[in-house]
Structures are given as structure tokens and as C-alpha cells.
Amino acid sequence: MIIEHSSNLIAKIEPIRAFQDNYIWAISNKQLLVVVDPGEAKPVFDFIKAKQVTLCAIMITHKHHDHIGGVKELLHTFPDIQIFAPKNSNLDFPFTAVKDGDSFLIERINLHYSVLETPGHTLDHIVYLDEKNLFCGDTLFACGCGRLFEGTYEQMYSSLKKLKRLHPATKVFCAHEYTLNNIKFAMTVCKNNKLIHERYEACKDLSLTLPSSIEDELKTNPFFLAQDVDQFKEYRLKKDAF
Ligand SMILES: [Zn+2]
């Protein structure tokens, strides 16, 4: 059970675009800012300047460069920030190691998060959640899931099962804008699912399709809809070739 932390509810969550299709999620409360997975520093500095905010913490979901590449530059300018990252990530900057079941308070901004381990895309992958929001990096995407670089199909399937159990209203903040391509794929494996077609219509002209919700994913994400690990594997292999 996650205890609702009132200051999380008034925090504002905005996307900072990076690279081709990455999102660095910016969580701000008054003049303070937390970012999730800053793969690049420049767009974060631009955001800080435009919004007149100060960085106080970074949360990292996994070790891939497009999620951590901006950390050292940000740390250089904001040496007092807290950095949270998976306990089994081998990173070349200092961080507070967190693991499954941990929860922590980012004191300066008074925000509270819990951690779930979701190995599959990588073995170190974790997600951060509060009562209303999930920051899931490359584990879960809108209508899709991350590629398996390190984990087994069983690991990824059980990681997604953990996320399926979250409250359906939980907002899903993934790290990439892959939605339209994912929906096109979903239509090929779940042909009779009308809700996927509706989702396509709803998303086809949007440049920002996030956040999604656990409820949307339960209805239309083929990797959530897979009956068992064999079907999950079949979908994942088809998606890799799509
Ligand atoms: Zn990744």
C-alpha cells in the first residue's frame, strides 16, 4: 500500500523532449524541479531557464545512455542535487541506490516515491511511482513495452504483471514517444480489439500521446493482454520484426 503524499498531488508534470523521441519528465513544485532520465542536459537547462526553476533531484530508471547521458553536466551545475538510481546499476556518478519496495522522500521539494524493480529491458531497470503517477522508463510504453536487451521473456512478463496490478487510474509516463507505431503493431496481433482502433484514431494526429493510464494499457496494450508468457514472447518477437 502506498501512502498518498499530498505534495505529490500538487506537483506539475511536464515533458522535456530529448534526442529523436525521448521524454525527460519534469516534475516541479513551485520553483523546484525533479527530472526523470535526463539523457541530455541541454534541454533540461533550457527548461530550467524558461521556467525559472532549480534542479533538486534526478531519478534514473536504468543505465542506458539516452537516460543518463545528461547527469554529469547537470551535476556540475547543481552539485547538491540528490540522484536516485537502481542499486545494481554501474554508473560513473554518485547516486543513492534504490531497490524493489524502497520508498524515499525528496526532502527539498517534499515529494515521495516508491520503487519497483522491473527487469527485462535491462536487468537494472526500476520504475518510480506515487499514488497517481508511474515513471516507467523503457519497461512499459503506451500500447507497447521495451525490447529485451538483457532480461528473459519470463522476467519481462512478470515485470509487466507487477504494473498491471497498479490502480487503473495511475498515469503512465514512459520515456519514449513510440505510441503510434505501437498501436499500428497492436492492430496486427489483436485484430478484433475495437478499442485499439479507437486509440489509433485518438492518437494519430497528436505529437504528444502521454501520459497514458494503466486502464488504457489494460484494454489495448498487447503485452498486457497476452494470456501467458508464451503469447508474450510471440508478440515480442513479432514486434521486434515489425
Ligand atoms: Zn533503455
Residues whose N, C-alpha, C, O or C-beta is under 5 A from the ligand:
A	BS01	ZN	H64 D138
